[in-house]
Amino acid sequence: MRNLLALALASLLTTTSVAQSASPTAGSLATNQVQVATGQLAGATLPSGIHRFSGVPYAAPPVGPLRWQAPQPSQPWQDVRTATQFGPRAMQLPLFGDMNFRSNGVSEDCLYLNVWTGAQSGKERRPVLVYFYGGGFVAGDGSEPRYDGEALARRGIVTVTVNYRLGVFGFMAHPELTKESPHHASGNYGLLDQAAAIQWVKNNIAAFGGDPQRITIGGESAGSFSVSAQMASPLAKKLLVGAIGESGSLLGLQPLPTLTQAEQTGVAFASSLGAGSLAALRALPAQQLLEASGKEGAPHFSAIVDGYFLPRPPTEIYASGAQADVPLLVGWNSQEMGYQALLGAAAPNLESYRAAVQKLYGAQAGAILKLYPATTDVQVEQAATDLASDRFIAYSTWKWADLHAQTGDQPVYRYLFARPRPAMTPEMGNATAGLAGGVVKGTGNAAPAPPAKGAVHSAEIEYALGNLATNKVYAWTPDDYLVSKTMQAYFANFIKTGNPNGAVLPNWPAAGKGAAGQLLRLDVTTRAESDQTRARYLLLEQVTAK
């Protein structure tokens, strides 16, 4: 029975592969209709004149026998397909209060993308940005207002957001999955989804007035991890002309799990569900799998070195110069993690700081304290914030930028986003009065309490993509819109030319290959400055935290 199913599936995929590879024709964007390889789409025109096509399938629904398989080509359709509603988001639990969605529910059937374009004809050739959302590989969606592509489309860029599988559905490995794979690999399905979406864009974006030869990918947090992965993978790296990473990469202090390790994790998870086979796992309802993966003690499913999508550990790939040789715009925020992540509930004073560092680093604590110095209680908060931020995500982002600058032939433009969010609106301030946590559930946006002194993790997204007005939590000021205008201009220039610099913008020098590198500090007063932190990251590589 399994062989018959495999033969039938192979026949179906062969048929749809032929349809998917057909060349799209120039569509009539003026009437919101385009022809892609699998059929005709009807989108909508926004009040700004930008055309938006939402919920466009780029792969077959990964359900039934396609659960935990590489994405397969979507089937063609006969009638005009309406593309005005965002498709379902990937299976996920409501984990983060800074997320709100315009998507059509939650479903395993989630492999959809969205396109914003200002082109009036499929004959135009505008540069393209393909953007991947963050959320720790367990949450997120391309419909989130903070990722909206309209603002960049108004700057002449065809902007695409992509849904990809998450959590247990996107990253579980298992020996039976490896055995059935023609590539002898399993896991990384979410990353394979992204690669398939990039290929779809390559094949179809001309219909939207985009240039298939000028695809830049970008993303924040898990989306930035994804960009570092796509640059390293042989599946996608040749499709790219540029990359943007905001806070994070796969080149962290801890190595990624191997395929063997991930398979063992998958088997243990299956056993906890009483599923003794792959068939039994695939027979389980998606909601049951999702809820089991969210229980305390359940494994965190994420990227692995599977031998196929990632033939080697990413650090090795970048160190050998085998990654995509494209310009990279990359950076992180001034307060990626608060001092509480290091000190816990203890007050930020010298005693608690030194005790926390001693507990983590033992005999190496002295070296850490020299490069994250605090000689008074007042200085502890910043020192602990710096160390917590570096351990969380800044180190991995730095390592990515540093290795790419050393082994690649293209420039690296590094930033530090330092603009703290403004105060909350009066309505939100009243709604959150007395809350001790840092997130307001149900508002759709993160609300720090107390206000952060630096730029917190993910704070730059609305600035970079021109979507401040979609976040109703904060009382944005003219200075915030100035920072956003500046950051959008840098991003747009980079997507168009591979260089963020342009008229009336402060000069952004390339990072350079050594210790004398420079970065751009993005704030109300944006300026280039010398990197003063390299020694910290080199030390973190040398010492071993407990």
N, C-alpha and C positions, 0 to 999 in steps of 0.2 A: 504494500500500500504506500509506504514511504517513497519507494522508487517511482511509482506511478505519479505521485504528487509532485515529486521533483521534476519529472519529465514534463508534466503539464505546466508547472511553473516556469521551467526553462523556455518552453514554447511561447508562453505569454510574454516573458521578458524579452525574448528575441523580437517579437512583433512590436512591442512598445519601444524597444531600443531603436528600431528602424524609424518609427514615427518621430521619436524625440530628436533624432539626428537631422531631420529635414530642416532645410534653411527657412527661417521665418521671412515673411515678406514685409515690405514697408507698410505700416498700418496708417490709419487715418486718426492720428492723435487728436486732431481738431474736433472729432466727434467721439472721443474717448474710446475708440476701438482699435485694438492691435491684434495682429496675427502672430502667435508664437507657434512653436513646433507641434504642439498638441492640440491647438484649436484657437478659436477667436475669443478674446476677452473684451468685456465692456466695463470700463472704469467710471470715474467721476471727476469733474472739474471743481476744485476748491475755489472759494471766493478770490483768492490771490491769482487765479489763473493756472495754478499748478495742477497737473493731472495726477490722480492717485489710483493705483490698482492694488486692491487689498485681497488677501486670501488666495493668492495664486499658487496652485500646486506645483512644486518642483520635483516631487517624487511620489511614488505610490504610498498609500496609507500603510504604515508599518504595523499591521495588525495580523492576528491569526498566525499563519506560518511565517509571516514576515517580521513578527516580533523578534528582536535581537538578530536581525540580518542587516547587511549593508543596504543602504537605500536603493530601491529599484525604480526604474523610469515610470513616470505617471502615465496613465492610459489616456489616449486622445479622446476628445469629446466632439460631438457633431454640431450641436446648437451653440449659439453665442453664450459664453459663460459669464454670468454677472460677477464682477470683481470689485464690489463696493463694501463688503463686510470683511473685517479681519477674520482669518481662520482660527480654529480652536488652538489654544496654547497647549504646550506639552504637559503631560501628567505631572502634577506638582502639588505640594501642600502649601497652605497659606503661611509662609514662614517669615516674610519680611514686610514691615509696615510701610516701606517707602515704594512699594509697587502698587500701581493700579493698572487695569487692563481695559482695552476696548475690544478684546477678542471675543469670539463666539464660544465661550465655555472652555472646558478642559477635556482633552481627549487624547487617546493614543494616536488617533488620526490627526497629526499636527504638523506635517511637513509642508508648510506654506510660507510664502514670502510676500513682501509688500514693496511696491515701487512708487516713488515720487519723481516726476519729471516735468520740466518746464518746456521740453521740446515740443514743437508743433508738427513735426514730421519724423517718420522713421528714417529719413535720409540724413538727419543730423548725427553728429558724432561727439557727444558730450562725455566728459570723464565720469567715471562711475565709482561710487563708494558702496561697498557691501559691509554692513555693520552687524556685529554679533552682541547680543545683550549679556549683561552680567547676572549673577545670582548664584554663584558657587556651584554651578553645574547641577543645581537642584531646583532652581526657580528662575522666573523671567519670561519675557515674551516680546516679540517684535512689535506688538501693538502699543506698548507703554508710551504715554505721551512724551516722556523725556527723550525717547529715541525718534520721535517724529521726524521725517525727512523733508518736510516742506521748506524749512528755512534754508537748508543747503541746496535744495532744488532751485530756489529762487536765486541762488548764486551760480547757477549754471551746471550743477552736478546732478546726475541721475543717482538717486539715493535708494538703497535697498536694505530692508531689515529682514532677518531670516529667523524662523523658528527651527529649533533643533531639539532632539530628544534629550531628556534630562534624567539624572538619578539612576535608579535601577534599570530603567528602560533604555537609557542612553549609554551606560558604561559598565554593565555587568558582564564579566567574562565567565566562561564555564567550559570544562573539557569537551562536552558534547557540542557546544557551539564552535569551538576550535576545530573539532573533527569534521563538522559539516561544511566549514568554510573552505572555499577554493584557495584561499590565501593562508590557511592554517593559523588563523588569528581570530580573536574575539575581544569584545569590549570596544571602546572608542566609537560606538555607533553615533553618538552625538557629533563627534568630530568628522566622521564620514558623511553625516548629513550636511555639515557645513561645506565640505569639499564638493559634494554633489550640487549644492546650491551655487557655489562659485562656477562650476562647470555649466549649470543651467544659465547663469548670467552670461557667461562667455557665448553660449549658443543662441541666446534669445534677446539680449539687451538692446541690440540694434533696432528692434521693433519699437522700443521706447525712446529712440533717439540717443541711445548710449553707445559708447565706443568699446567694443569687446577687446580692443587692444590696450585699454587704459583702465584696468580694474585695480583699485586700491581697496584693501580690507582694513577694517577697524573694529574696535571693541573695548569695553571697560570691564575690569575685574575678570570674571570667568570669560568674558568676551575678549579681553586682552590676552589671557592665557591661550584662548583659541587662536588668536592671531599669531602668537609665537609658535603654536603647533602647526598651523597651516603653512607658515614659512619654512618649517622644518620637514614637512611631509613631501615625499615625491609625488603625491597625488595632486597637490595644488600649487606648489611653489612656482611652476612655470607659467601659471595663469595670471600672475600678479605683476604690477609695476610699482607698487608701494604698499606700506603698511603703517598703521597707527595703533599704538598700544597705550591704553590708559590704566595704569595701576595693575600690574601683575604679569607673570609669565610662568611657563613650566620649568624654568631654570632655577628652581628653588634650592634651599639649603638641604632639603631632604630629597633623596632620589625617588623617582616615580616607581611604583610597583612594576615588577616584571609580569609577563603573561602568566607564568606558573603561579606566582603569588596571587594574582587576581583570580585565576581559576579556582584556587583553594578558597578564596573569599566567597566566590559564587556558589561553590558546592556547600559551604557552611550555611550560607543564607538560604539556599534551597532546602537544606535539611531542616532548618528552623521552621519551614512552612510545610514540612512533610512531603515535599516534592522530590521523589527519588530519581526523576529523569527530566530531560528537557521537554518531553511531551507533556509531562505533568505541570511543569512550570508554565508552558504556553497555554495550558488549559485554565489556569487560574485567572479570575477576573482582574482587570487592571487595577481597580480600586483596592483590592486585597493586597496586591503587590505593593502598591503605593503606601498604604497604611503600615504594612509590615516594615518597609524600608525607613519609615519615619519613627519607629519605636526606639526607645532608649537602648543603646548597645548595638543597634543595627549598623552595618558598615556604611562608610561614605563612599559611594561609587563615583569615580572620577577617572581622569585620563591615565593611561598606562603605556608602557613600552610593549606594544603588541607584536612587533616584528613585521608589521605590514604598513599601517598608517604611519607609525613611528618605528622605523627599522632599528634605531638605536636610541639611547637616552638623548633628550634634546640638547643637553649641555655638550655631549660629544659631537652631535651634528653641527652645532654652532662653532665649537672649538676647531673643527676641521674645515670650516668654511663651506659646508655642504648645504647650507640653507639658501633660500631665495636671495639672490644678490640684488636687493632693491633698497631704495631710500626708506629709512625708518624714522617716524616721528613718535617719540615715546616719553613717558614721564609718569609722575605720581603726585600726590597731594601732601601738603605740609603736616596734616594730622590724620594719617591713614588709620591710626588706632590710638585710643586714649591711654593715658598712663594707667588706668584701672586694669587694663589687660595684663599689665606687669605686676601691679601692686595689689590687685584684688580689692578688698574692702578696706585695706589699711590706708591711713592718711598719707598724703605725699610729703614725707619728710626724709631726712638723711638716713635715719635708722631703718625705716621700712624699705627704702630704695636699696641700700646696701645689703640688707637681708635677702631681698628678692633676687638680686644679682648673684649673691653667694649661693643661694639655693639652686639657681639655674646653671651656673658655670663653675662652681667649686673652686678649684685651684686656679682657674683662669679668670676668676672674677676681677682681679686687680687690673688685668689688661682691658677688660670691658669698661671698668669705671674710669680709666684714663681717657678713653675715646668717647665716652658718654658721661662727661664730668658733671658733678654737682658738688659744690662746697658749702652751700647753704640750703635750707629747707625751700626757699623761694625757687631755687634752680632745679629742684627735683622734678617738678611737674614736666618741664620741658625735656629734661634728660630721659625720664622714663617714657615720655611720649615718643621721643625719637627712637629709643630702643624697641619699644613695642611696635612701632610702625615699620621699622626695618625688618624685624622678625616676621611680621605679618605678611608684608607684600612689597615693601620698597626694595629689599635686597634682590628679590627675584627679577624685578623690573630693571634694576641697575645691571645685574649680570647679563641680561638679554642685550641691553644697550651696549654694554662694554664689549662683550664678545663679538657682536655684530660689527661694531666699529673696528675691532682688531682684525677680524678675518674676512670681512666683506670689502668690496671696492666702492660701495655707495655710502653717501653721508648719513649720519645719525644726528637727529635734532632732538635734544633732550630738554624737557621742561620740568619745573616745579610749580604746581598750581597752589597759590598761597592765599587766595581770596576767601576769607571766612564768609559763610552765609550770614545775611542780615538777621535782624530780629524777626520773630514770627509775627504774622498779622495779629491784630487785636483779637479777632475771633478765635484764631488757633491758640493764642496765648491764654485766653480764658478757658478754652476747652481742655487745655493740658495742665492747668494750674494744679499743683500738688502731685503730679505724676512723678514717680521716682525713676522710671525707666527712660531709655533714650529714644523710644519709638512710639508714635501714636498709631495704634492699630485702627484700621478702618478709614484713615484719612487718605491713604494712597501715597503719602510722602513722609520721609523721615523727619522727625522733629527732635533735635538735640535738647536735652535738658540736664544741666544748664547749657547755655550757648557755648559752642566750641570756640576756642581761641585761634584755631587754624582751620584749614580746609579739610573737612572730614572725607572719608572714603565715599566715593561716588558723587561728591558735591559738584564736580566739574562738568558732569554730563550735560545738564541743561544749558550751561554757559557755552560749551563747545558746539553743541548742535542747534543752538538758537531757540531753546524751548523754556526759557525762564517763566514765561507767562502761563505755562501749563501747570506749574507747581504753585498751588494756592496757599501753601503753608507759610511762606516767607514774604515779608514786606520788601520786595525788591526795590532798590534805589537806582537813580541814574548812574551811579558808579558801577553797579552790578551789570546794567545793560551796556556800559562802556567796556567792561571786561569781556562780556559775551561777544560784543561786536569785534573786539580785537582777536579773541580766540577763534571765532568763526572764520575770520579773514585768513589767519594762519592756516587753519585746517583746509579751507577752500583752495588756497594757493598751493598747498602741498599736494592735494588730490589732483590738481590740474597740471602741475609741473614737476613734482618731486622736490620742491623747495618751498618752504613756508613763507619766505620773505616776499615783500611787495611794497609798493608805494605807501608812504605815511606810517608804516609799521616800524617799531623799533627793530634794529637788526638782530636776527637770530643766528648766531654762528653755529656751524656744525660742531659736534661734541669733541672730535679729535680722537686719537688712538691711545693717548697716554694720560698721565697724572695731571697734565695741564689742561684737561678738557673744560669746556664751558657748557652752561645750561641757560635756559631762559626762565626767569622768575615771572610768572603770570600773576598780576595783581592790578590794582588801579594804576600804579606806576609800573609798567612792564619794562624789564631790563635784562640784559645778559650779565652773567656773573660767573666767576670761576667756581669750579666744583670744589667744595671744602669737605666732602664726605667720603671720598674714595677709600681713605684709610679705614673707615668704619666697616665697609663692606668686605675689604680684604681681611680684616680681623675676624669677622663673622665666619668667613670661609675656613679660617684656621682653628678656631676654637669649637668645642663640641658642647652644646647645651644638653643638660640632662633631660 
